[in-house]
């Protein structure tokens, strides 16, 4: 059985969101351990702030809406319903 391209894309988007979330968590952990005012603290704080936007956008908007549509179309493709309306 062939795997739907929609399912591949939904899986890729999900893994991308998970990797961004893990990077954000690691940045938060390092930020909590770094001494304030050091170069390490400034660099990690910059990365944590930078990663906050993708986590919010991907986690709360992009993945539920677009990912849900991709999952819906992949199920439709697996069932065999025609995709032309």
N, C-alpha and C positions, 0 to 999 in steps of 0.2 A: 504494500500500500504506500502510495506517495504521500509525503508530508506536505501539507498546504504551505505555500509561501507566506500566507498571513500568520500561520502558526509559528514559522521560523522568525518572522519579524516581531511578533509579540514576545517570543522567548528572548530575542536579542534585546528588546527594549526593557524587559524585566531584568535581565542580567546587568544591563547598563545602569539601571536605577539602583540595583543592589550594590554594585561596585562604587557608585558615587556616594551612597549612604554609608558604606564601610569606610571610605576615605574621609568622609565628614566626621564620623565617630572617632577615627584615629586622630584626626586633627584636634578634636575637642579634648581627647585624652592627653595628647602631648601638650596642648595649651594649658591644661590644668596643672601639669608638672613643671612647666618652664618658669623660670624666674622673671617677674615683670621687669621690663626695661632692657632685657638682653636682646641681641640680634635674633636668637632662636625664637624668643617670644614674639617679636615683631613679625618674623617670617611666617610662623605658624598661625598667628592671629590673622594675617592677611589671607592665608589659604583657607582658614576656617570661615572667614567672611565671604570669600569668593565661592566656596562650596555651599554656603547656606542658600544662595539663590537657586542653583540647580536642584538641590534637595527639595526645596519648596515647590518649584515649578514642576519638576518631574514627578514628585511624590503626590502632590495634591491636585494637579491639573492634568498634566500630560498623560500619565500612566492610567488613571481611572477612565478618562474620556477616550483618548486615542487607543490605548491598550485594550479597553473594553470593546471598541469597534473592531479592532483586529481579531480579538478572540471570537466575537460574534460571527464575523465573516469566515473565520477558519472553521467554526462549527457548521455554518451553512455549507461550506465547501465539502466538509467531511460527510454531511448528511446527503449531499447531492442535489440540493435545491438549486435552481438556476439563479445566477447572480445578476441577470439582466432584468430590470423591472420596467 
